[in-house]
Amino acid sequence: MKLTSIAFKHSETIPKKYTCDGDNTNPELQISHVPKGTVSLVLIMDDPDIPTAVKEARGIQVFDHWVIFNIPPETRTITTSPSFGTLGKNSAGQNKYTGPCPPPQYQPTTHRYFFKLHALDTTLDLPAGATKAQVELAMHGHIIEQAELMGKYDRS
């Protein structure tokens, strides 16, 4: 399985348009080579490079920017503001995409953003607004294959 974007290549800079400094809309993503037997897809975007002060203030280790599950397995393009799947709650407490927005006053100023795609052998019996932790727990034992796309952003 493969996850790519026409907006940026793996390990390259995410364009400003898709961040808090731009339109704050998700980049278009392409999905290919979904394995046979896939019943649903899950997409999670997170930032493991958040500053210690943010980790302590929010009681988190990673900032979850986007959680979307029960994406139909025939999906090949995740468009800007997709209308399919079920939105989970991000670390900002919202059921939507929240673009990269690394605080420039902390090091490192460049953060990595991981888009993780999971092919599952089931759909998840979770409500809209489920957290990444709830989604990951429900996925346990049901992951057929995974793919990842990483982009970077720096506001300094």
C-alpha positions in Angstrom: 0.0 0.0 0.0 1.3 3.5 -0.8 0.3 7.0 0.4 1.5 10.0 -1.6 0.6 13.6 -2.2 0.8 16.0 -5.2 1.4 18.8 -2.7 4.7 17.5 -1.3 7.0 14.5 -1.5 8.0 12.3 1.4 10.3 14.2 3.8 9.8 17.5 2.0 8.2 20.7 3.1 4.4 20.9 3.4 3.2 24.0 1.5 2.1 26.9 3.6 -1.5 26.6 2.1 -2.1 23.4 4.2 -0.9 25.0 7.5 -2.2 27.5 10.1 -0.3 30.1 8.1 -2.4 29.4 5.0 -5.9 28.0 4.4 -5.5 25.3 7.0 -7.0 22.7 4.7 -5.7 19.2 4.3 -3.4 18.4 1.3 -4.8 16.0 -1.3 -3.6 12.5 -0.7 -3.4 9.6 -3.1 -3.8 6.0 -2.1 -2.6 3.0 -4.2 -2.1 -0.7 -3.9 -4.7 -1.3 -1.2 -4.5 -4.9 -0.2 -7.2 -7.4 -0.9 -9.5 -8.0 2.0 -9.4 -4.4 3.1 -12.8 -3.4 4.7 -11.9 0.1 5.7 -9.1 2.6 5.9 -7.9 4.8 8.8 -5.8 8.0 8.3 -4.0 9.6 11.3 -1.8 12.7 11.0 0.3 13.6 14.0 3.3 15.7 15.1 5.8 13.9 17.5 8.1 17.0 17.7 5.9 19.2 20.0 7.8 21.1 22.6 8.1 19.8 26.2 6.1 22.8 27.4 3.2 21.8 25.2 3.5 18.2 26.2 3.4 19.2 29.9 0.6 21.8 29.5 -1.7 19.4 27.5 -0.6 16.1 29.1 0.2 14.6 25.7 3.3 13.2 23.9 2.2 13.8 20.3 -0.1 16.4 18.8 -2.8 14.7 16.8 -3.8 16.9 13.8 -6.3 14.6 12.0 -8.1 11.4 12.7 -10.4 9.9 10.1 -11.6 6.3 10.1 -14.0 4.0 8.3 -12.8 5.4 5.0 -14.2 3.2 2.2 -11.5 0.8 0.9 -12.1 1.8 -2.8 -11.0 5.4 -1.9 -8.0 6.4 -4.1 -8.0 10.2 -3.4 -8.5 12.0 -0.1 -9.6 15.4 -1.4 -9.5 18.7 0.5 -12.2 18.5 3.1 -13.2 14.9 2.3 -16.9 14.0 2.8 -16.4 10.3 3.5 -15.2 8.4 6.6 -15.8 9.4 10.2 -13.9 12.2 11.8 -12.2 11.6 15.1 -11.1 14.2 17.6 -7.7 15.9 17.2 -5.6 17.3 20.0 -7.3 20.7 19.6 -10.5 19.0 20.6 -12.1 19.3 17.1 -13.4 16.8 14.7 -11.5 18.1 11.7 -8.1 18.6 10.1 -5.8 21.1 11.9 -2.7 22.0 9.9 0.9 22.2 10.9 1.5 25.1 13.3 4.8 24.6 15.2 5.4 27.3 17.8 8.4 29.3 16.5 9.7 30.2 19.9 10.6 26.5 20.7 13.3 24.3 19.3 13.2 22.5 17.1 11.4 25.0 14.8 11.0 22.4 12.1 8.5 19.7 12.9 7.7 16.4 11.2 4.1 15.5 10.3 3.3 11.9 9.8 0.3 10.9 7.7 -0.3 7.2 8.6 -2.7 5.1 6.5 -3.9 1.7 7.9 -5.8 -0.9 5.9 -8.2 -2.8 8.2 -10.1 -6.1 7.9 -13.1 -4.5 9.6 -14.9 -1.2 10.2 -14.5 0.4 13.6 -17.6 0.6 15.8 -16.7 4.0 17.1 -18.7 7.3 17.1 -17.5 10.5 15.4 -15.2 12.3 17.8 -13.3 9.2 18.9 -9.8 10.0 19.9 -6.6 8.6 18.2 -6.1 6.4 21.3 -9.6 4.9 20.9 -9.1 4.4 17.2 -5.7 2.7 17.7 -7.2 0.4 20.4 -10.1 -0.6 18.1 -7.6 -1.2 15.2 -5.5 -3.6 17.3 -5.5 -7.0 15.6 -7.2 -5.7 12.5 -4.4 -4.0 10.6 -3.6 -5.7 7.2 -1.1 -3.2 6.0 0.2 0.3 6.7 1.7 3.2 4.7 3.2 6.5 5.8 3.9 9.9 4.3 6.0 12.4 6.2 6.2 16.2 5.6 8.0 19.0 7.4 7.0 22.5 8.3 8.9 25.4 9.9 7.3 28.7 10.9 10.5 30.5 12.1 
